Amino acid sequence: MKGIQRLRHKLEGLLKAVDRYPVTTIFLFATAVVNMFWINSSTGDYSTFTFTFIVGALLSAVGQQLYERFFTKKSERMLFMLGAVLLAGCYYLVMHSASIFSMENGIKTAVTIFALFMAFIWVPTIKSKVTFNESFLSAFKAFFITVLFSVVIAGGISAIIFTIDHLLVNVSYNVVPHALNLVFTLFSPIFFLSFTPPFPGKKDVNQTADERTSQEEAIKKATSYPKNLSILISYIIIPLTAVYTIILLFYVLSNISGEFWTQNLLEPLLVSYAITVIFVYILASMLENKFAVMFRRIFPKVLVPIVLFQVVSSVLKIQEVGITHGRYYVILFGLFAVITGLVFSFLSIKKNGIIAAVLIILSIVSITPPIDAFTVSRVNQTNLLEKVLLENNMLEGNSIVPNATVSNEDKRIITRTVNYLNSINDIDKVAWLPANVVLFDNFQKTFGFEQMYEQQSHGGVYQYAHLDWDQNPVVNIDDMDLMIHLSTYSGSQLIPLEIGERNFQLKLQQGAKFSTVTIVDEGDREVIQFNTKELVEHILADNEGNSGNKGPSLTVEQATFNIENDEVKVSVLANSVDYYDAQYQADFYLFLKIK
């Protein structure tokens, strides 16, 4: 009976969450529906709709928190709901105006989602007796409980479908993704919201004594420390953080030198440390054992100088390579961490909500033109490129003059800045840069030299080769069914193929070091597979002497890579391949024959 009562109580909690956050629920339902279309479509791109509805769900949730904290009238609640819908519509119009959902749009969306989630936690604590630390702990517990339940439910549903498919009847390969979509898109967020306690608000003025007692009990339950979590933070996480601090300080102090400040390892070490200390401090804010009290007294004061180390390292790196959006966020985080360290050091733990406000403000700054991360980095990198070109007499009006005699250092700067602008899809925003400047041999034709990259401190080299189109290459394709152009520079792709009466799909999946090309049949069975590591190594095998930034021209025979089995024959003609820092990239034509 107790189990049934608990299940009933949890279901009632889900229904209350739907009633409390109705617009959020509608947005989540819309997200699930769009994902269904996405799962069923092999070519459609619904990312803009998906992220619009996710942003809308968060906007409406934050609006509900604002309403509960400061307002009482139903008309005011309706205005917040309408405002969330209108802001989500504005987001859609901004994202839809772009030709593709680019990296810039993706990062700005991620920052927006993060800022809204922080606002969801922080708003109930504004001028409230409930502190930010308590609200954060409530959300922290709710998140991990939600993850646990969602994973168990998803695993159980997947196992049931798998069993039915293998023992009873065939089940479409789309069934599992559809089921997981409902679990993670619809159930999980609503389940998380069901743990949000009824925080104090303006409406509480008219509460009865019983209602006030019930509210206080709900808040106390949501913001109390589970015994195991208290032990984990106090006696495991805090001591481990202390040991990590000692090692980090020893490393920094024993290696201070000119090159040390610009090492690629330093920034991530210091940033990860700062994130760890801030996160642990907030979780330990309400603990009163000796370990927690000592941590709160000492570590904020250690945090400030370590973050200043990180800021100095980032500034020196900017002088070397200019501003990128990544470094922009690193420096912005450094500013946030310094402010956080000062707040932790000199203000009461009840004032920790200040850091949430600072984080939200900095997040808004980072996505607001013209001071956003991408505008600032584009302007900086463009100015750096223009400066180098002018110094070498390579820029006349809006035309680039090729010059093969520039120094290697300037070649590296030109290569780095052009590739960065290409990576953020901003080549077209520079009037004097031709489109597709980094593809094929366009770079060499434009600037007069092959791309040149920095040599890595561990001795890494850059290897590059391209098909010699000036020789008018001829390829025999009489025996082939299809030709597909693929490029790992464009990210992952899913391409439907129709050969005779059979349907296939080509999947280009981008990994950390190389991309994998897989052809599957109607039943999602793998027909053949290869990866760009195999392709690039095969192409460069005969050109090992041409490393260190040389780009040999290839004949058709040298640029061809073949692979086949009993079902299919694949011939790859490489336009260009490159190897750098253990990453294998390629632009190529794939010729396919079904046997």
N, C-alpha and C positions, 0 to 999 in steps of 0.2 A: 504493500500500500504506500509506503514512504516513497518508493521509486516512482510510482504513478503520480503522487502528489508533487514530487520534484519536477517531473516532466510537464505536468499541467502548469506548475508555477513558471517554468521556463517558457512554455508556449504563450502564457499570458504576458510574460515580459516582452516577447517578440511582438505581440499585437499592440502592446502599449508603446513600443518603440515606433511602430508604423504610425500609430495615432499621433505620437509626439513629433515625428519627423515625416509628415506626409509627402511633401515635395521631394525630400531626399529619396524616399522610397520610390516615387514615380521616376526620378532620374535614374535610380539603380535599375529599375525594371526596364527602362528604355535602353540602358547600357547592355543588359542581358539580351534584349531583342536584337540590337545591332550586332552583338557578338555572334548570335545565331546565324544571321545573314553572312557574317564574315567566315564562320566555320563552313558553311555550305558553299561559299564562293571560292573558287580557286584563283581568281584574278582581281576581284574587287578590293579596294582599299577603303576601309571604314574607320581609319584611325582618327580622323578629325571628329566624326560623330562620337566615337567612343570617349575620347578625352573631353569633349564638350560636356557630355553627360556626367562624367566623373567630376569635373570642375563644378558643374551645376549642383551635383549632390553635396559637395563640400560647402559651396556657397550657401545653400539652403540650410545645412546643418549649423553653420556659424550664425546665420540669421536667426535661427531658432534659439541659439544660446544667447544672443543679444536681446532678443525679445523677452526671454525668461528672466534675464538679469535686470533689465531696466524698464520694461514696459508691461502693460496689463490689458490693454484694449485689443479686441479681436481685429479691429480695423488696422491696428499697427502690425499685428502678426501677418495680415494679408499683404501689407506693404512690403514686409521683409520677404515674403514668398515671391511676390511679383518682382522685387529687386533682384532676387537670385536668378529668376528666369531671364530677366533682361540682361544681366551681366553675363550669364552663360551664352546668351545670344550674341553679345558683343565679342566674346571669346571666339565663338564659331566664325563670325565674320572676319576677324583678324587672321585666324588660322586658315580659313577657306580661301582667303585672298592669295595665299602662297600656292605655287604650282605643285609643291610636294610637301609632305610633313617632314621637314628637314631636321637636322641635328639642333639647329637654333630653336625651332619650335618645340622640339622635344625637351630640351633643357629648360626653356622658359616655362613649359607646362609643368615639369617636375618641380621647379622652384615654386610655382604658384600653388601646386598641390601641397607641398611641404608647408608653405606659409599659412595656408588655410587650415591645415591640420593643427599647427601650433596655435592659431587663433581659436580653434575649437576648444583646445585645452585651456587657454589663457583667459578668454572672455568671462567665464563664470567666476573668476577670482578677482576681477577688477573691483576695488573698493569693497571687498567681501571678507567675511571672517574666515572663509575657506581660502587657504594659501595656494599658490601655484604648485608648490611641492606636492600637496595633497591631490590636486587635480591631475598632475602628471603621473603620480603613483596609480591613481584610479585608471587612467588610460593605459598605463604600462601593463597592469594586471589584466585589464580587459583584452588588450591586444594578444597576449600570450595564451589566454584561455580560448580566445577566438581561433587562433592558429591551431591549437591542439584539437579542438572540436572539428574544425574544418578539415584538417588533415585526416583525422579518423573517419569522418563521414565520406570524404572523397575517396579514401583508400577502400572503404567498405563497398561503396557503390561501384568502383572500378572492378573490384574482385567479383562482385555479383554478376556484372555484365560480362566479364571475362569467362566466368563459369558457364553462364547461359550460352555464350558464343561457342564454347568448346564442347559442351555436353548435350545441349538441347537443340537450339536453332542458330543459324548464322545471324550475327548482329552487325549492322553497318558500322564501319570504322568511325563514323561521325557521332555515334551515340555517346561514347565516353567524353569527348570534348564538350558536347552539349550538356551532359550531366555536371561536369566540373565547372562549366560556365555558370550554371544555376547556383552551385555551391559557393563559389568564390566571388561571384559578382552580386548575387542577390542575398543569399543566406548570411554569409560572413559579415558584411557591413552592418546589416540589421541586427545580427547577434551582438556585434561589438557595441552598437548604439544602445542595446538593451541594458548594458552595464553602466550607462551614464546615469549617475544619481541625480535626484531633483535638487540641484544646487540652490542656495538662497537667492531670492530675487525680490523685485518690487511687489510682486503678487502676494508675498508672504505676510503682508500687513494684516490681511483679513483671515489668517489661518486660525483654526481652533487649536486648543492645547494638544489634542490627540493628533491632529495633522502635523503640528510642529514636532512632536515627539517622533512620529513615524518618519518624517523627513530627516531628522537628526540621526536616527538609527540607520537609515539607508545611506547617508553620507559617511557615517562612521564605518559601516561595513565596506563601502567602496574604497575608502582611503586608509584602511588599517593595513598593517604589515602582516602578511602570513609569516608564521614563525620560520619556515624554511628560507624564505626570501631574506628575512632579517639576518639569519646565520650566513647565508650565501654572501650578502653584501659586506657584513662586518668582518667575518673571519676568513673569507676566501678572496673576494674581489679587491677589497681595500689593501690587504697585504701584497697581493700580486701587483697591484698598481704601484705600491711603494717600491717593490723590487724593480719594476720596469722603469720607474723614475730614476733610481740610483744608476742603473745601467745606462740610461739615456744621458744623464748628466755626465757620467764618466766618459762616455763616447764623445760628447760635445767638447768637454774641457780638454781631453787628451788629444784631440785632432784638429783644434782650431788652427787654420792656416788659410792662405789665399784661396786654394782650390777647394777646400772643405766647404766653403759657403755656397758654392755653385754646384755641388754634387747633387745628382738627381735623387739620391737616397734620403737626403736631409729633410726636404719638405714633407714627404709623406710620413716620415717618422714623427716629426713634430706636430703635424696636423692630427694624426691618429692619436697621439698622446693627449693633445688638448681636448679632443672630442671625448676621450675616455674619462678624463678628470671631470669635465663638466657634467657628463652623464651620471657618473658615480656620485658626485657631490649632490646633485638634485635628489637622487634616490636615497642618499644617506642623511638628508637634511632633517628628518624627523626621528632619527635613531639617537639614543642618548648613551650608548655604551662607550667605553674608553676609546676603542678603535675609531668609531665614527666621529667622536668629538675631536680627537687628535687629527683626523683626516681633514675635517672642516677648518681647523685652525692653521694647518701647515700648508696644505696643497694649493689653495688659491694663491698664496704668496710665491709658491714655486712656479705656478702656471704662468704668471705674468712675464718673468724673464725668459722662460722657455719659448713662449709665443713671440716675444720680441726677437729672439734668435730666428724664428721662422719667418718673420716679416723682413728682417735684414737679408736672409737668404733669398727670399722671393724678389726683393728689390734689386739685389745684385744680379739675379737671373734675368730680370727684365732689362737691365742695362746690356746684357749679353745677347738676348734673343727677342727683345720687345715684349709687348703685352699680348697675351692670348686670353681667350675667355676662361680657360682653366686657371691661369695665374691670377686673373682678376678675382675669381672666386676665392682663391687661396688667400690673397691679401685682404679681401673683405672678411673672410673668416678670421684672419689674424686680428683685425680691428674688433670684431665681435668678441673674440676670446680675451683680448686685453680688457675690454669693458666688463666682461663677465668676471674675470679675475679680480678686478677692483671692486665690483659689487659684492662678490663673495667675501672679500677681505675686510671690507669696512662697513657693510650694511647688515642688518638683521636678516636671518634666513626667510623671514616673512616677506622681504622685499625682492625675493628671487624672481617674481613676475616681471621685474624690469627687463631681465634678459630676454624674455619672450617677446616683449614689445620691441626691443632693439633688433632682435632677429627678424621679426616681421617687417620692420622698416627697412632694414638692409636688403631683405629679399625683394621688396617692392622696388627699391632703388636699382637692383641688379637686372630688372626686366623692363625698366622704363626708359625708352629712348629720350634724349640721345646719350644718356649716361649708363645705359645697360651694358652688360658684359660684351655682347657681340658688336655693338656699334663702336665702343671704345677700342676693342681689339682690332676691328677692321680698319678703322682710321689710323691706328698706330702702325699696323703692319703695312698698310698702303703707303704711309709716309716714309717708313723705313725703306721699303722697296724703291720708292721714287727717289729718295736721297741717294741710294747706291747707284741707281741708273744714271742720275744726273752727274754724279762724281766721275762716272766712267763714260760720259758723253753718249749714253745709249738711249736717251729720250729726247725726241724732237717733236714738240707739239703733242699730238696724240698718237705718235708712232714710235715704236721701239726699233732701235738700230742694233742689229746683231754685232757682238764684239767678243771674239774668242780669246782676247788677250787680257781680260780682267784677271785680277788676283784670285787665287783659290778661295780665300776668305770671302771675297765678294760673291763668288759663284755660289758658295754655301748659303750666304744670306739671301741671295735671289731665289735659289731653289727652295729654301725653307719658307720664305714669305709667300711665294707663289703657291706652294703646296698647301699652306695653311689657309689662304684665301679660297682655294679650291675646296678644301675640306669643309668649309662652312658655307659653300655655295654662293660666294660673293664675288667671283671672278667677273660676273656681268655688271657689277657695280663700279668697276674700275674702267673708265672709258678707254684707256690705252692698252688694256690687256685683251688679247683675242680669246674667243671662246675655245674650250677644249685645249688650252695651251699645254696641259700636262699629259695629254694622250698621244700615243704613237711617238713620232719624232717632231711633233709641233714645238716642243720646248727648245730643241736644238735649232730649229729653223727660226724661231722667234728671237732667241738670245745669243745664238752663235756657239753654244757649248752644251754638252750633255748635263743632265742634272747631277749635282755634286752634294753629297751629304757629309755631315761631320763624322769623323772616325770615332768610334766608341773607345772609352778608356780601357775596356777589356779586349781591345784588339779587333772588334767587329768591323766588317767591311760591307760595302754596298756593291751589289752585282746587278747588272742590268743588261738586257738584250732586247732587240726589236727586229721585226721583219723589215727587210729592205724593200720598200714599195717603189723606190726609184728604178728598180730592175724589172718592173712590171711582172710580178710573180704570177704564175699560172698554176691553178690547182684543178686536178681531175676529180670531178664530183659525180661522174656517171653512175657510180654504184651506190650512191647515198640517197636517203629518203628526205632528210631535212637538214637545214643549216640554221643554227641559232648563234646569235652574238651574245657573249657573256663578258662581264667585267666585275672583278671582285671589288673594285673601287666604288661600285654602286650599291654595295650591301647585299643582303640576302634577297633571293627572288624565288617565286613559284610560277612556273610557266606550263600551261596545259599544252599537250601535244596530241595531234590526231594523225595517225598513220593508217591508211586504209580504213578498216572498220574498227580499229582498236584505239583506245584512248590511254595516254600515258601522262605523267607529270614529271617535269624536270625541276629538281629542288637544288638551288644554290644556297648553301648554308654557311654563313660567315662565322669562323671561329677566332680565337685569340691569336693564333699564329698562322693559320691557313684556312682556306675555304674548301668545302666538300661539295662535289657535284654528284647528285644521285638521281637516277631515273627509276620511277616506280610505275607499276601497271594499275589497272582499275581497282584492284584490291589492296592497293598501297604496299604491294610486295616489291622489294628491291630487285631491279633487273640488272643494273650495273652501277658501279660507283668508283670514283677516283677523286683525288684531292690536288690542290694547287702545289702542295709540297712535292708530290711526285712529278707534276708537270714542270715546275720551275727547275728542280734538280736535274731532270732529264735534259732540258733545254740548255742549262748552264754547264752541264757536265763536260762538254767539249770546249768550254771557254773559261776554264779555271784561271788561266793566266790573265784574263781581262777583268779582274776585280779592282776594288779601290776606285770606284766611280767611273769606270769605262763602260761604254755601251756599244757592244759589237752589233753590226748589222747581220741579219741571218738570211740565209736562203730558205726556200720553202721546205726543203728536206731537213735543214737544221731546226726549223721552227715547228716541225710536226711531231706530235705525240699520239701514238696509237694504243688502244686497249680494246679487247673484245672477249666474249665468252660464247657459249652455245646459243644464246638468244639474240645478242646485239653486238654490233661493231661500232666503235666510236673513234673518230679521227679528229684531233684537235690541232688547229693552226693558230699559233700564238702571234698576236699583233705585238705584244710587249710582255715581258716578264721582269720582275725584280725581286731581289732578296735583300732585306735590310733588318738588322736587329732581330733575327730569327723569325721574321715575318715573310710570307710568300704571297706575292700579289701577281695578278695576271689579267690581261685583256686578250680575249681569244674568240675564235670561231669554232663552234662544235658541229661536226658533221656526223649524222646519225643514220645507221642502217639497221632495220629490224629484220632478222633472218627468218 
